[in-house]
Amino acid sequence: MSEHPDALRLGLGHELDARVAEARGGLSGNDERILAFVREHLDELAFHTAESLAQGAGVSAAAVVRFARRLGFASFRELRERARDELQAARSEERAAVPAPSALGRKIERDIASLELLPQLLGDPFEAAAAAIAGARTTWLLANRETYGLAVYTQRLMHHFREDVRLVDPSFADGLRALGPEDVVLVCTFRPYARLTLQLLAHARRAGARIVVVTDGRAHDFLDDSDIVLAVPVESPTLLLSFTPAVCVLEALAGRVATMDADRTHDVLESTARFLADHELVVDRALGAPRRGASASS
């Protein structure tokens, strides 16, 4: 670890000041932008990836890595670990008398921290994605492997208020032959990235469809400048990724699309409600309704 000589007695903010003072003559314009963002969001540094920090500062992920090295850290990861160490030390002091959180408690804490980052990370791209989907002839949901469940859930949400929302079967994707410039393809892909998803994404782009990608970073080589990218944090204290932030974004996206054409949404909701009622597909059971065979007064 390339630890600053005074790191043990300096808080992270003061340590950054000391490192910046030593490196100031060699800092670029991008470095200054990153530094300003880090100082303003120092409490969030422990939860950022290089990509999410780059998005917040308006620079590239490579610029974030160079910034960390100019301040004397071996990598961005070392800078983030320094922030995490300080955060953990602060929490230890605050919770000295409180038992360590359970695995579930740690998962909840991490998810809350990730969720709180979303408005900052996704403001403009989120609105652009909603507008693209609201104006599309057809919205196609594309995912594979673990992330396929996200696509299924999103398609089920959107079908309530949009008639032509199609879920791509990754084992039989022939329907994508009908793609055109009036369509939107909503792609969900997280590490490890499914090869077939990336191949179909490239096909959709060649067909001229508008692309919205929900993924874990903005610097992937499978992304294009024309794509609308919703980069969400998926880090978790468990062995698996956390899709809690992705579900939150997809639910919010569906809700936002629904509000962009209220009349159309109302018409499709009414049609769906009639269909459900005509075929008795759901049970509308009021709270407190008596059980079958029981009197209302029992």
Number of C-alpha atoms within 10 A of each C-alpha: 10 12 14 15 9 11 14 10 9 14 14 19 13 13 18 19 17 17 15 18 11 13 13 15 8 11 15 14 9 18 21 15 16 23 21 13 17 18 14 11 12 14 15 19 22 19 19 19 20 22 24 27 22 25 21 19 21 14 16 18 21 13 18 26 19 19 21 21 16 20 24 19 21 16 19 20 16 17 24 20 15 20 21 17 14 16 16 13 12 12 11 13 10 10 11 10 8 9 7 11 11 9 11 11 11 15 16 16 15 17 20 13 16 22 19 12 18 20 11 12 20 19 11 12 16 22 14 15 23 20 15 20 27 20 15 18 17 21 27 25 23 29 28 23 14 16 19 20 13 21 25 17 15 20 23 14 16 22 16 20 26 23 17 14 23 20 22 22 16 15 8 8 13 10 12 18 10 10 21 17 14 14 22 27 28 23 24 25 23 20 11 8 17 15 11 16 18 18 11 19 23 15 15 23 19 12 16 14 22 23 26 26 21 21 21 22 22 24 18 10 6 11 19 14 7 10 15 22 25 24 25 26 26 22 20 18 15 11 7 9 13 18 19 17 22 24 15 13 21 22 15 14 19 21 15 18 22 21 15 15 13 11 12 15 19 16 14 16 17 14 15 16 13 12 12 13 13 9 8 10 10 8 8 8 8 7 6 7 9 13 9 7 6 9 8 10 5 6
